[in-house]
């Protein structure tokens, strides 16, 4: 089976009109929820619906017969009808010029011999009709450039540059929920369902050429043809970063083999080696995968691994240095000229070492100034910045307490919040200006997302990492990818 | 799947560039003593045969033989240990080299991904430690270099217990040779070089086991029915 054409993918992700087939008046049914989600996400194309009795659903008058719909105005049909009705329905859709179908219906490959037969017929029909068939038994498709949320579940994520494809619909939801929580947005997302005609790798291949997408993010389980998957993801990773998390990693461990090599070559080790060889970023968990993708989507790629930790307090820096030692990154020993530069901005008690511990020696402008000195130095490739939001955290306690706004509290609260906003903005601006990653980590990003610091990181479009360790893990993935490309002159 | 003898395995692999010692295959104890004095003692003696896969487990490797008497006694003991199931057997005589570091290099055929190449820390704990890296064949030299970098036990690669640092180029060459062998020879199903010792910093495979695909399933079936 060949990959769908760009025109077909455009019909799926940027349809001129959408038809919900099998729209229901019952708000608990998929046929209602999907129409609701298409309308609620602000989709700007024309929306049509069909059902058996021609009733009205959410203000849309449903047609009983697809033949009564206009031709040439609809690109995508979202199918919520029973499997037995679908073949006739798709033929009618093709006659109206519909080029892509997302099929939510169950009763195919997952449903025994009968279902497997029905799925084979479905695939053959798709080829005959020259129609992209996504699913069946899938959850839906999201495309933020088209403001499209054709899904049987929430959420609709903020727009951004991460392209999601998943063998499990649940994990599409997980990735999109992380997107909602962090503010780092999604370009496209699709659950492959049974992947009868279009597999995860096909969607990822489209994302690799999609100008709206900067990074692919995928969940995979079983892989039918490992070699084809390898060839496919290797070609994708040459064009764009690709992050994969795999389920069933421990399945099929050691096996009986005449050779030691055979018994050492467990399924997961072979998969892991293949992904490294393909230049694919493999993440251990769903959150690690999302954060790696969010980092590729929002930070420049580092050109080396020399990292500086910048902190306003000692303990955080020590733990971050430990994490860097355990990673593929290097904790840069600060060059003399940089030490001398920083000396001009801080009292003598600062660490004079990496981590750069400001030791409370900062005045109004110190943090942005020192950050800029570090980022501008040739021997520095990236920065992890810790300590954002402490002042605003105190400000919140003052604001919530009974003394506010007297005793000068109103003024100091505003100052603290302004400062944290400034630091977060500076991190994003200096990173963009120098082309070097600057990752901001604080647990306040999750403990109090409204804190002025994390809120400003979010407003800058970047991820506020919940811990320094998670920032180091994400940065390590960026460097592994960049190094792979550098070595091969891609 | 069948296995090749150690001698045949090495003969298949050597042209691809797998580094082996200068060794002799001989039929009996007297010839073994002759070969040992030619190579210089101490030597290692092993029983060689198509059906012999796990020699160490069966006590079919005699190490550190320093005299003609020791070689003769070991040769007789090995020939006496051969069973009818071993088929035709001979003796392998090889120089004894000392090394504190053992690696395992290999290749095997994965059901999903096809031919693969493997590098791991060797020795009797190899499977328990499982410090290995795997790539799909064919590999290039950058892949091979990254396989070496991926090993957790990086300290083994530097200067170690009075021995030189490992010549990574030699290790890369060996992995490239395995990649070529399993890709270019369609009969090869798996290869074990276990152990690969480090001698003056360079890797040397002191054992080899090649598994071959059954060349003709139909013929095998008809043989069984006959």
Interface residues (C-beta under 8 A of the other chain):
Chain A: X223 X225 X226 X227 X230 X254 X257 X258 X259 X260 X261 X262 X263 X264 X265 X267 X269 X270 X271 X272 X273 X274 X276 X277 X487 X488
Chain B: X1 X3 X53 X104 X106 X107 X108 X110 X112 X113 X114 X116 X118 X120 X126 X127 X130 X132 X133 X134 X135 X136 X139 X142 X143 X146 X147 X150 X190 X191 X192 X194 X209 X211
